[in-house]
Structures are given as C-alpha cells and as structure tokens.
Amino acid sequence: MTARIAIIFNPIAGRRRRITLEDVCDRLTARGWEIELKPTRARGDAERMAREVADLPAELRPDLLAVAGGDGTIGEAINGLIAGTTTPPRLAIIPMGTANVLAAEIGLKVTPDAIAAAIDARKSKLIHIGRANGRAFTLMAGVGVDAHVVAELDVALKRRIGKGAYLWGAAKQLFRFGFPTYSVALDDAAPVAAASVIVAKGRFYGGRHVVAPKADLTAPSFEVCLFERKGALHMLRYALALGLGRLPRADGYRIVTARKIAISGPEKDPVQGDGDVLGYLPAAIDIAPNPIELIRP
C-alpha cells in the first residue's frame, strides 16, 4: 500500500529552504509516498493543523505527520499534537531552521537524502514533552538572560544573519539585563536561588553546544541547569565556557534532575521554550502525560 505523509510548512520560507523541502518531497515521491502539503498562513496555523491531523479517525490519518521548519515551528506543531488525541500520530521533522537543535539531538543530518531516508525507514523513538504553564516544548525552557534575548530578538536581523542575531541580542543584554534572582523549586525540595535557569530535555543549546550532557528526550524528567552567579562578567564567563564546550564543568553551574519545577521571579518576566516566548513568570514546568513517537535516523 502507498504510504501517506502530511507536511506542515511555511510557504514564505527563503528560497534555499523551499528547495530543501522540494528535494525531500521529490525523494519521497520516488520512494512511493503520497504527499499532502499543508501550508501555514499565520502564527498558530502549525498548531491548529497538527491538532486537526491528531484528531482524525485512525483510518483517515496519514501514516506520518511532518513539520518542515525550525525548532520553534516544530514546537508549535507539538503543542497541537499533545492537545489532541491521547495517541498522537508519528511525527517526522524536515529541519529548515537557524539552529536545528532537535535534528542534532536525534542525529539527523540536515540534507534532503538523509531526511527522506529517515522518513522512509519509519524508525521512531518515544519522546517525552515538557510543558511550561501548559505550553509544550521539546528541547528546553529558559528563564533569565536567554529568555530576554528571545523576547527582544530582532526577527528581521535573524532572517539576514541567522544565529548572529542571537549573539547580538545577548551582547545587548550585558547592558540592559537587571540580573534579578530567581527562586527555583525542584520537585518537593526547598527552593534554591539562581541567576538564570535552563530546564533541559535535550543535551544541546543553540546548535551543538552542550548544556546538559545527561539529558535524554526519552526520559520522563528534566535536567535543570542552574546558573548560580549573576552579573555581566559571570554572563560572559558562562558564554565563553559554552562556546568552548566546558559549561557543564564551569564554577557556579549546577545540574539537577527533576520532574516538576516551579520558578518565580520578577512578575511577567518571559519564559522561552525552543526559541519562542511560551509565557511569563511564575512558571510551572512538568512533563506532558502523552509522549510522542518521533521519527529518527
């Protein structure tokens, strides 16, 4: 029988990304797949479309749902999947973003050949999804410096220079971030203080920079990364350690495994997840009840 795949994608993505999607589709068609393209037109469409697919009767569902986009678009679609049926359809990714951290986590090469081969093989792993105030994230949620970088990101600059826009945003935070203290309660333990927090489901951050070596998408828990020292100089020190691959061993950096996290701090401080603002403090973070089958190489 012909295999069927529905692909959610942004039709106004750049030319290079459109060519990548076209190449993947050509390879899948050559392998006998029937493809339904589902173009988005506005923010929130990927979530709505994913939920509509998830809510279809089993006999009408495609064999796979794919999302062509960056980590943020994939995260938007996953919100639709976990909000729908208790048995979401299997999900494939066609990485077309700035960092493609999820692709790095599962070892997927960002080439049309590799992507099409992974989809056609249909091997999968069951992954547990994080939630921050009810909004899903696949890789990480952050409070503090990185959340402010995301909240104030120059989107036009990101389109022009990619990851450089995040570096520029981080540099600006050296002069404008107030470096407050956040209170972090891990499971049933007493709250601890931190200057910034990353709640990680995956090992990588911003590409292939390791923040949590033991993080595992398949585990129903988080690796909570606590930046214990605050101020511009410590922010620079942490950034340098991240770039050199030494952050997990840096002084004033601690990782704790937990399943539920409560974070409080300045009211309405942003909470970022997978590169998008998910909400604002206070934050309650937990594991979504329904895991998702993710196609892997």
C-alpha positions as a Markdown table, in Angstrom:
| # | Residue | x | y | z |
|---|---|---|---|---|
| 1 | Met | 0.0 | 0.0 | 0.0 |
| 2 | Thr | 1.1 | 3.6 | -0.7 |
| 3 | Ala | 2.4 | 5.4 | 2.4 |
| 4 | Arg | 0.9 | 8.8 | 3.1 |
| 5 | Ile | 2.6 | 11.8 | 4.7 |
| 6 | Ala | 1.1 | 15.2 | 5.6 |
| 7 | Ile | 3.7 | 18.0 | 5.7 |
| 8 | Ile | 3.1 | 21.3 | 7.5 |
| 9 | Phe | 5.3 | 24.0 | 6.1 |
| 10 | Asn | 5.7 | 27.8 | 5.8 |
| 11 | Pro | 5.2 | 28.8 | 2.1 |
| 12 | Ile | 7.1 | 32.1 | 2.5 |
| 13 | Ala | 10.3 | 30.5 | 3.8 |
| 14 | Gly | 13.5 | 31.5 | 2.0 |
| 15 | Arg | 14.4 | 30.1 | -1.4 |
| 16 | Arg | 17.1 | 27.7 | -0.1 |
| 17 | Arg | 14.6 | 26.3 | 2.4 |
| 18 | Arg | 11.9 | 25.8 | -0.2 |
| 19 | Ile | 14.4 | 24.0 | -2.4 |
| 20 | Thr | 15.3 | 21.7 | 0.5 |
| 21 | Leu | 11.6 | 20.8 | 1.0 |
| 22 | Glu | 11.1 | 20.3 | -2.7 |
| 23 | Asp | 14.1 | 17.9 | -2.8 |
| 24 | Val | 12.8 | 15.9 | 0.1 |
| 25 | Cys | 9.3 | 15.7 | -1.5 |
| 26 | Asp | 10.9 | 14.5 | -4.8 |
| 27 | Arg | 12.8 | 11.8 | -3.0 |
| 28 | Leu | 9.8 | 10.6 | -1.1 |
| 29 | Thr | 7.6 | 10.6 | -4.2 |
| 30 | Ala | 10.3 | 8.5 | -5.9 |
| 31 | Arg | 10.1 | 6.0 | -3.0 |
| 32 | Gly | 6.3 | 5.7 | -3.4 |
| 33 | Trp | 5.0 | 8.2 | -0.8 |
| 34 | Glu | 1.8 | 10.1 | -1.3 |
| 35 | Ile | 2.3 | 13.7 | 0.0 |
| 36 | Glu | -0.2 | 16.2 | 1.3 |
| 37 | Leu | 1.3 | 19.7 | 1.7 |
| 38 | Lys | -0.3 | 21.9 | 4.4 |
| 39 | Pro | 0.9 | 25.5 | 4.0 |
| 40 | Thr | 0.6 | 27.8 | 7.0 |
| 41 | Arg | -0.5 | 31.4 | 6.6 |
| 42 | Ala | -0.3 | 32.8 | 10.1 |
| 43 | Arg | 1.2 | 32.2 | 13.6 |
| 44 | Gly | -0.7 | 29.4 | 15.2 |
| 45 | Asp | -1.6 | 27.6 | 12.0 |
| 46 | Ala | 1.0 | 24.8 | 12.6 |
| 47 | Glu | -0.5 | 24.1 | 16.0 |
| 48 | Arg | -4.1 | 24.0 | 14.6 |
| 49 | Met | -3.2 | 21.8 | 11.6 |
| 50 | Ala | -1.3 | 19.3 | 13.8 |
| 51 | Arg | -4.3 | 19.1 | 16.2 |
| 52 | Glu | -6.6 | 18.5 | 13.2 |
| 53 | Val | -4.4 | 15.6 | 12.0 |
| 54 | Ala | -4.2 | 14.2 | 15.5 |
| 55 | Asp | -8.0 | 14.3 | 15.9 |
| 56 | Leu | -8.7 | 12.4 | 12.6 |
| 57 | Pro | -10.0 | 8.9 | 12.9 |
| 58 | Ala | -7.2 | 6.3 | 12.6 |
| 59 | Glu | -8.4 | 5.1 | 9.2 |
| 60 | Leu | -8.2 | 8.7 | 7.8 |
| 61 | Arg | -4.9 | 9.7 | 9.3 |
| 62 | Pro | -1.7 | 9.9 | 7.2 |
| 63 | Asp | 1.0 | 7.4 | 8.2 |
| 64 | Leu | 3.2 | 10.2 | 9.3 |
| 65 | Leu | 2.9 | 13.9 | 10.1 |
| 66 | Ala | 5.9 | 16.0 | 9.2 |
| 67 | Val | 6.8 | 19.6 | 10.1 |
| 68 | Ala | 9.2 | 21.5 | 7.8 |
| 69 | Gly | 10.7 | 24.4 | 9.7 |
| 70 | Gly | 12.9 | 25.3 | 12.7 |
| 71 | Asp | 12.7 | 24.2 | 16.3 |
| 72 | Gly | 10.1 | 26.9 | 17.0 |
| 73 | Thr | 7.7 | 25.8 | 14.3 |
| 74 | Ile | 8.2 | 22.1 | 15.3 |
| 75 | Gly | 7.4 | 23.1 | 18.9 |
| 76 | Glu | 4.2 | 24.9 | 17.8 |
| 77 | Ala | 3.0 | 21.7 | 16.0 |
| 78 | Ile | 3.8 | 19.6 | 19.0 |
| 79 | Asn | 1.5 | 21.8 | 21.1 |
| 80 | Gly | -1.2 | 20.8 | 18.7 |
| 81 | Leu | -0.4 | 17.1 | 19.0 |
| 82 | Ile | -0.4 | 16.9 | 22.8 |
| 83 | Ala | -3.6 | 19.0 | 22.9 |
| 84 | Gly | -5.4 | 16.4 | 20.7 |
| 85 | Thr | -5.8 | 12.7 | 21.0 |
| 86 | Thr | -4.1 | 10.6 | 23.6 |
| 87 | Thr | -2.4 | 8.7 | 20.8 |
| 88 | Pro | -0.7 | 11.4 | 18.6 |
| 89 | Pro | 0.4 | 10.4 | 15.1 |
| 90 | Arg | 4.0 | 9.7 | 14.5 |
| 91 | Leu | 6.0 | 12.9 | 13.8 |
| 92 | Ala | 8.8 | 13.5 | 11.4 |
| 93 | Ile | 10.9 | 16.7 | 11.1 |
| 94 | Ile | 12.3 | 18.3 | 8.0 |
| 95 | Pro | 14.8 | 20.7 | 9.6 |
| 96 | Met | 14.8 | 24.2 | 8.0 |
| 97 | Gly | 15.6 | 26.5 | 10.9 |
| 98 | Thr | 18.5 | 28.6 | 12.1 |
| 99 | Ala | 19.9 | 26.1 | 14.7 |
| 100 | Asn | 18.0 | 22.8 | 14.1 |
| 101 | Val | 18.8 | 21.6 | 17.6 |
| 102 | Leu | 16.2 | 18.8 | 17.5 |
| 103 | Ala | 17.9 | 17.4 | 14.4 |
| 104 | Ala | 21.2 | 17.4 | 16.3 |
| 105 | Glu | 19.6 | 15.6 | 19.3 |
| 106 | Ile | 18.4 | 12.7 | 17.2 |
| 107 | Gly | 21.5 | 12.6 | 14.9 |
| 108 | Leu | 19.6 | 13.6 | 11.8 |
| 109 | Lys | 21.8 | 15.1 | 9.0 |
| 110 | Val | 20.2 | 18.2 | 7.5 |
| 111 | Thr | 20.3 | 17.0 | 3.9 |
| 112 | Pro | 17.4 | 16.0 | 1.6 |
| 113 | Asp | 18.9 | 12.5 | 1.2 |
| 114 | Ala | 19.2 | 11.9 | 4.9 |
| 115 | Ile | 15.8 | 13.4 | 5.8 |
| 116 | Ala | 14.0 | 11.4 | 3.1 |
| 117 | Ala | 15.8 | 8.2 | 4.1 |
| 118 | Ala | 14.8 | 8.6 | 7.8 |
| 119 | Ile | 11.2 | 9.2 | 6.9 |
| 120 | Asp | 11.0 | 6.3 | 4.5 |
| 121 | Ala | 12.6 | 3.9 | 7.1 |
| 122 | Arg | 10.0 | 5.0 | 9.7 |
| 123 | Lys | 12.1 | 4.1 | 12.7 |
| 124 | Ser | 11.0 | 6.0 | 15.7 |
| 125 | Lys | 11.6 | 6.8 | 19.4 |
| 126 | Leu | 9.1 | 7.7 | 22.1 |
| 127 | Ile | 10.0 | 11.1 | 23.5 |
| 128 | His | 8.6 | 12.9 | 26.5 |
| 129 | Ile | 7.5 | 16.5 | 26.0 |
| 130 | Gly | 7.9 | 19.3 | 28.5 |
| 131 | Arg | 5.3 | 21.9 | 29.4 |
| 132 | Ala | 5.7 | 25.4 | 30.8 |
| 133 | Asn | 2.4 | 26.8 | 32.1 |
| 134 | Gly | 0.7 | 24.3 | 29.8 |
| 135 | Arg | 2.6 | 25.2 | 26.7 |
| 136 | Ala | 4.7 | 22.4 | 25.2 |
| 137 | Phe | 8.5 | 22.5 | 24.5 |
| 138 | Thr | 10.6 | 19.7 | 23.0 |
| 139 | Leu | 14.2 | 20.8 | 23.9 |
| 140 | Met | 14.3 | 23.3 | 26.7 |
| 141 | Ala | 12.7 | 26.1 | 28.5 |
| 142 | Gly | 14.6 | 29.1 | 29.9 |
| 143 | Val | 14.2 | 31.9 | 32.4 |
| 144 | Gly | 16.7 | 34.8 | 32.8 |
| 145 | Val | 19.2 | 36.0 | 30.2 |
| 146 | Asp | 18.3 | 33.7 | 27.4 |
| 147 | Ala | 14.6 | 34.3 | 27.7 |
| 148 | His | 15.1 | 38.0 | 27.5 |
| 149 | Val | 17.3 | 37.5 | 24.4 |
| 150 | Val | 14.5 | 35.6 | 22.8 |
| 151 | Ala | 11.8 | 38.0 | 23.9 |
| 152 | Glu | 13.7 | 41.0 | 22.4 |
| 153 | Leu | 15.1 | 39.3 | 19.3 |
| 154 | Asp | 15.2 | 41.3 | 16.1 |
| 155 | Val | 13.4 | 39.0 | 13.8 |
| 156 | Ala | 14.4 | 40.9 | 10.6 |
| 157 | Leu | 18.1 | 40.7 | 11.7 |
| 158 | Lys | 17.6 | 36.9 | 12.3 |
| 159 | Arg | 16.4 | 36.5 | 8.7 |
| 160 | Arg | 19.5 | 38.3 | 7.5 |
| 161 | Ile | 22.3 | 36.8 | 9.7 |
| 162 | Gly | 20.8 | 33.7 | 11.4 |
| 163 | Lys | 22.5 | 32.8 | 14.7 |
| 164 | Gly | 24.3 | 36.1 | 14.7 |
| 165 | Ala | 21.1 | 37.8 | 15.7 |
| 166 | Tyr | 21.1 | 35.8 | 19.0 |
| 167 | Leu | 24.7 | 36.8 | 19.7 |
| 168 | Trp | 23.9 | 40.4 | 19.1 |
| 169 | Gly | 20.8 | 40.1 | 21.3 |
| 170 | Ala | 23.0 | 38.5 | 24.1 |
| 171 | Ala | 25.5 | 41.3 | 23.8 |
| 172 | Lys | 22.8 | 43.9 | 24.3 |
| 173 | Gln | 21.6 | 42.1 | 27.4 |
| 174 | Leu | 25.0 | 42.8 | 29.0 |
| 175 | Phe | 24.0 | 46.4 | 29.3 |
| 176 | Arg | 20.2 | 46.2 | 29.9 |
| 177 | Phe | 19.5 | 43.0 | 31.8 |
| 178 | Gly | 18.9 | 43.7 | 35.5 |
| 179 | Phe | 20.3 | 40.3 | 36.7 |
| 180 | Pro | 17.5 | 39.6 | 39.2 |
| 181 | Thr | 17.4 | 36.4 | 41.4 |
| 182 | Tyr | 15.0 | 33.6 | 40.5 |
| 183 | Ser | 13.6 | 31.2 | 43.0 |
| 184 | Val | 13.6 | 27.6 | 41.7 |
| 185 | Ala | 11.7 | 24.7 | 43.4 |
| 186 | Leu | 12.7 | 21.3 | 42.2 |
| 187 | Asp | 10.1 | 18.5 | 42.9 |
| 188 | Asp | 9.5 | 18.6 | 46.7 |
| 189 | Ala | 12.8 | 20.2 | 47.7 |
| 190 | Ala | 13.1 | 23.7 | 49.2 |
| 191 | Pro | 13.5 | 26.5 | 46.6 |
| 192 | Val | 17.1 | 27.5 | 45.6 |
| 193 | Ala | 18.3 | 30.8 | 44.1 |
| 194 | Ala | 19.6 | 31.2 | 40.6 |
| 195 | Ala | 20.7 | 33.9 | 38.3 |
| 196 | Ser | 19.3 | 32.1 | 35.2 |
| 197 | Val | 17.7 | 28.7 | 34.6 |
| 198 | Ile | 17.6 | 26.3 | 31.6 |
| 199 | Val | 15.2 | 23.4 | 32.0 |
| 200 | Ala | 16.6 | 20.9 | 29.5 |
| 201 | Lys | 15.0 | 17.9 | 27.7 |
| 202 | Gly | 18.0 | 17.7 | 25.3 |
| 203 | Arg | 21.7 | 18.0 | 25.6 |
| 204 | Phe | 22.3 | 20.8 | 23.1 |
| 205 | Tyr | 21.7 | 24.5 | 23.1 |
| 206 | Gly | 21.8 | 26.9 | 20.1 |
| 207 | Gly | 23.1 | 24.1 | 17.8 |
| 208 | Arg | 25.6 | 21.6 | 19.2 |
| 209 | His | 26.7 | 23.4 | 22.4 |
| 210 | Val | 26.3 | 21.1 | 25.3 |
| 211 | Val | 24.4 | 22.3 | 28.4 |
| 212 | Ala | 23.2 | 19.1 | 29.9 |
| 213 | Pro | 25.2 | 16.0 | 29.0 |
| 214 | Lys | 22.8 | 13.5 | 30.6 |
| 215 | Ala | 19.6 | 15.0 | 29.2 |
| 216 | Asp | 17.5 | 12.5 | 27.3 |
| 217 | Leu | 14.4 | 13.1 | 25.1 |
| 218 | Thr | 13.2 | 9.6 | 26.0 |
| 219 | Ala | 13.3 | 10.2 | 29.8 |
| 220 | Pro | 10.2 | 11.5 | 31.7 |
| 221 | Ser | 12.3 | 14.1 | 33.5 |
| 222 | Phe | 14.4 | 17.2 | 33.0 |
| 223 | Glu | 18.0 | 18.2 | 33.6 |
| 224 | Val | 17.7 | 21.6 | 35.4 |
| 225 | Cys | 20.7 | 23.8 | 34.7 |
| 226 | Leu | 21.2 | 26.4 | 37.4 |
| 227 | Phe | 23.4 | 29.5 | 36.7 |
| 228 | Glu | 24.2 | 30.4 | 40.3 |
| 229 | Arg | 26.3 | 33.6 | 39.8 |
| 230 | Lys | 24.9 | 36.8 | 38.3 |
| 231 | Gly | 26.3 | 39.9 | 36.7 |
| 232 | Ala | 27.8 | 40.8 | 33.3 |
| 233 | Leu | 31.2 | 39.3 | 34.0 |
| 234 | His | 29.7 | 35.9 | 35.0 |
| 235 | Met | 27.4 | 36.0 | 32.0 |
| 236 | Leu | 30.4 | 36.4 | 29.7 |
| 237 | Arg | 32.3 | 33.6 | 31.6 |
| 238 | Tyr | 29.3 | 31.2 | 31.1 |
| 239 | Ala | 29.1 | 32.2 | 27.4 |
| 240 | Leu | 32.8 | 31.5 | 26.9 |
| 241 | Ala | 32.5 | 28.1 | 28.7 |
| 242 | Leu | 29.5 | 27.2 | 26.5 |
| 243 | Gly | 31.4 | 28.1 | 23.3 |
| 244 | Leu | 34.4 | 26.0 | 24.4 |
| 245 | Gly | 32.3 | 23.0 | 25.4 |
| 246 | Arg | 33.1 | 23.4 | 29.1 |
| 247 | Leu | 29.9 | 24.8 | 30.6 |
| 248 | Pro | 28.9 | 21.6 | 32.4 |
| 249 | Arg | 32.2 | 21.9 | 34.4 |
| 250 | Ala | 32.1 | 25.6 | 35.0 |
| 251 | Asp | 32.2 | 27.0 | 38.5 |
| 252 | Gly | 28.8 | 28.2 | 39.6 |
| 253 | Tyr | 26.9 | 26.0 | 37.2 |
| 254 | Arg | 24.9 | 23.1 | 38.6 |
| 255 | Ile | 22.6 | 20.5 | 37.0 |
| 256 | Val | 19.9 | 18.7 | 38.9 |
| 257 | Thr | 17.4 | 16.1 | 37.7 |
| 258 | Ala | 13.8 | 16.8 | 38.4 |
| 259 | Arg | 10.3 | 16.1 | 37.1 |
| 260 | Lys | 8.4 | 19.2 | 38.3 |
| 261 | Ile | 9.9 | 22.7 | 38.5 |
| 262 | Ala | 8.3 | 25.9 | 39.8 |
| 263 | Ile | 10.1 | 29.2 | 39.0 |
| 264 | Ser | 9.3 | 32.6 | 40.4 |
| 265 | Gly | 10.9 | 36.0 | 40.0 |
| 266 | Pro | 10.0 | 39.4 | 38.6 |
| 267 | Glu | 6.4 | 39.3 | 37.6 |
| 268 | Lys | 5.8 | 38.9 | 33.8 |
| 269 | Asp | 9.5 | 38.0 | 33.2 |
| 270 | Pro | 9.5 | 36.0 | 29.9 |
| 271 | Val | 9.8 | 32.2 | 29.8 |
| 272 | Gln | 11.2 | 30.9 | 26.5 |
| 273 | Gly | 10.8 | 27.4 | 25.0 |
| 274 | Asp | 12.6 | 26.2 | 21.9 |
| 275 | Gly | 13.4 | 29.8 | 20.9 |
| 276 | Asp | 9.9 | 31.2 | 21.3 |
| 277 | Val | 8.3 | 33.0 | 24.3 |
| 278 | Leu | 5.9 | 30.5 | 25.9 |
| 279 | Gly | 4.6 | 32.7 | 28.7 |
| 280 | Tyr | 5.7 | 34.7 | 31.7 |
| 281 | Leu | 6.6 | 34.1 | 35.4 |
| 282 | Pro | 5.6 | 32.5 | 37.6 |
| 283 | Ala | 6.3 | 29.3 | 35.7 |
| 284 | Ala | 5.1 | 25.7 | 36.5 |
| 285 | Ile | 7.0 | 23.1 | 34.4 |
| 286 | Asp | 6.2 | 19.5 | 34.1 |
| 287 | Ile | 6.1 | 16.5 | 31.7 |
| 288 | Ala | 3.1 | 16.2 | 29.3 |
| 289 | Pro | 1.1 | 13.0 | 30.0 |
| 290 | Asn | 1.2 | 11.7 | 26.4 |
| 291 | Pro | 4.6 | 11.0 | 24.8 |
| 292 | Ile | 5.2 | 11.4 | 21.0 |
| 293 | Glu | 6.7 | 9.0 | 18.5 |
| 294 | Leu | 9.4 | 10.9 | 16.7 |
| 295 | Ile | 11.0 | 9.6 | 13.5 |
| 296 | Arg | 14.7 | 9.2 | 13.8 |
| 297 | Pro | 17.6 | 8.1 | 11.5 |
